[in-house]
Every structure is written in structure tokens, then in C-alpha cells.
């Protein structure tokens, strides 16, 4: 390697490091509940090896706790269901978007919808889904894709999202840039009140991250906060 090439490589590496350090605070998420260790499952790995009944018991307890909390959101969930039903009745489509687990959930909803209605039903293609990284991300993680809000907005455009369609954007932590990008793009295309689902306290997200503040305070995004406690 020539001296000039080596100098260029070092300068490029330094530039990339400086760029990352400038935005690093946006990705320090360890104090969010979804990133925090659950007190009931701190010994889960040990129990899974030495006391499987205890491991299963604790996992069931945590699941039941989450379901009890979610049951308290029934009224808001029904509003979401009504919004989707009204959209379909008016000829619009419902799009689900997510990343990682919420991305797989989004794809699963579309598959289940199509299977339930059958190919010949006129509404069979009226529920659609997007996942950060696309179908490939189902089997292999696409590094850094979720960190770009512009990718979420662009994928929504390319998926044919249009006036009258409804977006349901799900992000476990409420801070995934890809999902937020899609959520902020939706009101620019369709005059519907779209939905933004997340599992951390909204006040904390607003204080911590600008991108979260933009989504949570957006007048055309209906928020559904499903905070159920620590998830790690």
C-alpha cells in the first residue's frame, strides 16, 4: 500500500468515526425499559439448564403480566381495529411496517390475512406488509438497514402506498429510524390518521430522542403505547 493510499484510508476511517460519534447519543438506548433486564427472568438461563419447570413457570408469569397490561388497552385497540375496518370498507389498503420481530409480525399478518380470505376474495391483497431489510431479513440480519429513516419512507413509496391507505407502524422500542421514517412519510401521502405502536413510555422517548419526538407528537399519527415493562 502506498503512503498516499494509507493516508486516504486513515482519513476516511477518521471521518467515519467522527460521523458516528456525532450521532452516537441517538443510539444509547440501554436505559429504556425494553432494553432493561426483567427482574423475574434474571436466572432464566440457569433454570433452563437445571430447572426447566421453573423456567417455564417464570416465562408464563411474564407473558401473563404482559397480557394483563395489554388488556387495559382494549379501548384503544378497538379504535385501531375500527380504523382498519373503515379503511377497507372505503376501498383503501392497510399497510403494516416493522423491523425485526415487529417486521416478522407484519409479514405474518399479511400471510394470515391472505390465507383466511383466499386468492379469489376481492380484499385478499388489501393488507400489505413491509419489513426493514425486506424478505432477506427474515433469514439473515441486514446490518444498519433499520438505522435509516429514508429507507422506510422509500420502501413505503415503492410499495404503492397512496391516498386512502392506512399505515400501522410498529416498533418495539419506539425509536427504530426505519419505522419512524415510514410513519412520518405516510401522512404526506394519505390524509388518514395513521397508527404508531411502541412499548416504551412516550414521555421518556420524547425527552431522549428527536426522531421519537417527531413521531409521537405528530398530529396525524395516533399513538398506541403498549409498555409492558422490561423485555431483556
Buried (B, 14 or more C-beta within 10 A) or exposed (E): EEEEEEEEEEEEEEEEEEEEEEEEEBEEBEEBBBBBEBEBBEEBEEBBEEEEEBBEEBBEEBEEBBEEEBEEBEEBBEBBEEBBEEBBEEEBBBBBBBBBEBBBBBBEBBEEBBEEBEEEEEEBEBBBBBBBBBEEBEEEEBEEBBBBBEBBBBBBBEBEBEEBBBBBBBBBBBBBBBBBBBBBBBBEBBEBBBBBBBBBBBEBBBEBBEBBBBBBEBEBBBBBBBBBBBBE
